[in-house]
Amino acid sequence: MAYVYILRCSDDTLYTGWTYDIDKRIAAHNNGSG
């Protein structure tokens, strides 16, 4: 299943994207590697 997401970045901008692995994508965003 594909997921569409909106993430708030540390500078308060919003980033929209998609992924098949939402847990991996959120972890990458939170640790700064994605």
A tleap script that builds the chain and sets N, CA, C and O, in Angstrom:
source leaprc.protein.ff14SB
mol = sequence {
  NMET ALA TYR VAL TYR ILE LEU ARG CYS SER
  ASP ASP THR LEU TYR THR GLY TRP THR TYR
  ASP ILE ASP LYS ARG ILE ALA ALA HIE ASN
  ASN GLY SER CGLY
}
set mol.1.N position { 0.841 -1.171 0.000 }
set mol.1.CA position { 0.000 0.000 0.000 }
set mol.1.C position { 0.890 1.240 0.000 }
set mol.1.O position { 1.900 1.290 0.702 }
set mol.2.N position { 0.514 2.219 -0.777 }
set mol.2.CA position { 1.257 3.482 -0.827 }
set mol.2.C position { 0.618 4.486 0.128 }
set mol.2.O position { -0.597 4.489 0.329 }
set mol.3.N position { 1.461 5.338 0.713 }
set mol.3.CA position { 1.011 6.377 1.639 }
set mol.3.C position { 1.427 7.736 1.100 }
set mol.3.O position { 2.533 7.891 0.583 }
set mol.4.N position { 0.546 8.715 1.220 }
set mol.4.CA position { 0.862 10.116 0.946 }
set mol.4.C position { 0.943 10.786 2.307 }
set mol.4.O position { 0.102 10.541 3.172 }
set mol.5.N position { 1.961 11.641 2.506 }
set mol.5.CA position { 2.154 12.245 3.818 }
set mol.5.C position { 2.538 13.708 3.686 }
set mol.5.O position { 3.026 14.146 2.644 }
set mol.6.N position { 2.313 14.453 4.752 }
set mol.6.CA position { 2.759 15.845 4.874 }
set mol.6.C position { 3.535 15.936 6.175 }
set mol.6.O position { 3.004 15.620 7.240 }
set mol.7.N position { 4.789 16.367 6.099 }
set mol.7.CA position { 5.650 16.487 7.274 }
set mol.7.C position { 5.974 17.947 7.522 }
set mol.7.O position { 6.197 18.709 6.581 }
set mol.8.N position { 6.001 18.338 8.788 }
set mol.8.CA position { 6.434 19.686 9.151 }
set mol.8.C position { 7.917 19.614 9.484 }
set mol.8.O position { 8.331 18.839 10.346 }
set mol.9.N position { 8.711 20.423 8.800 }
set mol.9.CA position { 10.156 20.437 8.987 }
set mol.9.C position { 10.540 21.375 10.129 }
set mol.9.O position { 9.717 22.153 10.610 }
set mol.10.N position { 11.791 21.292 10.554 }
set mol.10.CA position { 12.259 22.090 11.694 }
set mol.10.C position { 12.174 23.591 11.428 }
set mol.10.O position { 12.088 24.379 12.370 }
set mol.11.N position { 12.198 23.999 10.147 }
set mol.11.CA position { 12.073 25.429 9.828 }
set mol.11.C position { 10.616 25.832 9.577 }
set mol.11.O position { 10.343 26.905 9.040 }
set mol.12.N position { 9.685 24.955 9.974 }
set mol.12.CA position { 8.240 25.171 9.872 }
set mol.12.C position { 7.692 25.090 8.451 }
set mol.12.O position { 6.528 25.426 8.232 }
set mol.13.N position { 8.493 24.655 7.481 }
set mol.13.CA position { 7.954 24.414 6.150 }
set mol.13.C position { 7.275 23.045 6.137 }
set mol.13.O position { 7.514 22.216 7.015 }
set mol.14.N position { 6.430 22.819 5.139 }
set mol.14.CA position { 5.756 21.539 4.985 }
set mol.14.C position { 6.344 20.804 3.795 }
set mol.14.O position { 6.653 21.411 2.769 }
set mol.15.N position { 6.497 19.496 3.935 }
set mol.15.CA position { 7.021 18.651 2.875 }
set mol.15.C position { 5.985 17.576 2.594 }
set mol.15.O position { 5.554 16.878 3.512 }
set mol.16.N position { 5.579 17.433 1.342 }
set mol.16.CA position { 4.619 16.413 0.941 }
set mol.16.C position { 5.330 15.371 0.096 }
set mol.16.O position { 6.135 15.709 -0.772 }
set mol.17.N position { 5.036 14.115 0.348 }
set mol.17.CA position { 5.661 13.043 -0.414 }
set mol.17.C position { 4.828 11.777 -0.353 }
set mol.17.O position { 3.688 11.787 0.110 }
set mol.18.N position { 5.413 10.694 -0.824 }
set mol.18.CA position { 4.738 9.402 -0.775 }
set mol.18.C position { 5.764 8.310 -0.523 }
set mol.18.O position { 6.949 8.477 -0.813 }
set mol.19.N position { 5.302 7.189 0.021 }
set mol.19.CA position { 6.175 6.064 0.321 }
set mol.19.C position { 5.349 4.791 0.435 }
set mol.19.O position { 4.136 4.843 0.638 }
set mol.20.N position { 6.005 3.663 0.306 }
set mol.20.CA position { 5.366 2.377 0.583 }
set mol.20.C position { 5.625 1.940 2.024 }
set mol.20.O position { 4.904 1.089 2.544 }
set mol.21.N position { 6.640 2.507 2.678 }
set mol.21.CA position { 7.000 2.124 4.049 }
set mol.21.C position { 6.960 3.362 4.941 }
set mol.21.O position { 7.976 4.033 5.118 }
set mol.22.N position { 5.794 3.665 5.499 }
set mol.22.CA position { 5.600 4.910 6.242 }
set mol.22.C position { 6.449 4.962 7.509 }
set mol.22.O position { 6.967 6.025 7.852 }
set mol.23.N position { 6.602 3.848 8.206 }
set mol.23.CA position { 7.413 3.849 9.430 }
set mol.23.C position { 8.871 4.178 9.127 }
set mol.23.O position { 9.496 4.957 9.846 }
set mol.24.N position { 9.410 3.591 8.070 }
set mol.24.CA position { 10.797 3.870 7.671 }
set mol.24.C position { 10.947 5.328 7.232 }
set mol.24.O position { 11.954 5.966 7.538 }
set mol.25.N position { 9.964 5.850 6.526 }
set mol.25.CA position { 10.037 7.234 6.039 }
set mol.25.C position { 9.987 8.244 7.179 }
set mol.25.O position { 10.738 9.219 7.177 }
set mol.26.N position { 9.115 8.019 8.145 }
set mol.26.CA position { 9.029 8.925 9.297 }
set mol.26.C position { 10.323 8.878 10.097 }
set mol.26.O position { 10.811 9.917 10.543 }
set mol.27.N position { 10.888 7.684 10.284 }
set mol.27.CA position { 12.157 7.557 11.009 }
set mol.27.C position { 13.262 8.309 10.283 }
set mol.27.O position { 14.070 8.982 10.922 }
set mol.28.N position { 13.310 8.205 8.956 }
set mol.28.CA position { 14.332 8.914 8.179 }
set mol.28.C position { 14.162 10.422 8.320 }
set mol.28.O position { 15.150 11.145 8.450 }
set mol.29.N position { 12.935 10.899 8.298 }
set mol.29.CA position { 12.675 12.334 8.471 }
set mol.29.C position { 13.128 12.797 9.854 }
set mol.29.O position { 13.779 13.833 9.987 }
set mol.30.N position { 12.784 12.030 10.870 }
set mol.30.CA position { 13.087 12.427 12.244 }
set mol.30.C position { 14.574 12.410 12.557 }
set mol.30.O position { 15.032 13.190 13.392 }
set mol.31.N position { 15.343 11.533 11.902 }
set mol.31.CA position { 16.785 11.504 12.190 }
set mol.31.C position { 17.598 12.337 11.203 }
set mol.31.O position { 18.828 12.339 11.250 }
set mol.32.N position { 16.905 13.048 10.306 }
set mol.32.CA position { 17.573 13.977 9.403 }
set mol.32.C position { 18.187 13.357 8.168 }
set mol.32.O position { 18.908 14.033 7.434 }
set mol.33.N position { 17.915 12.074 7.920 }
set mol.33.CA position { 18.527 11.425 6.757 }
set mol.33.C position { 17.579 11.323 5.568 }
set mol.33.O position { 17.911 10.681 4.571 }
set mol.34.N position { 16.432 11.930 5.654 }
set mol.34.CA position { 15.516 11.806 4.532 }
set mol.34.C position { 14.466 12.845 4.464 }
set mol.34.O position { 13.640 12.830 3.552 }
savepdb mol mol.pdb
quit
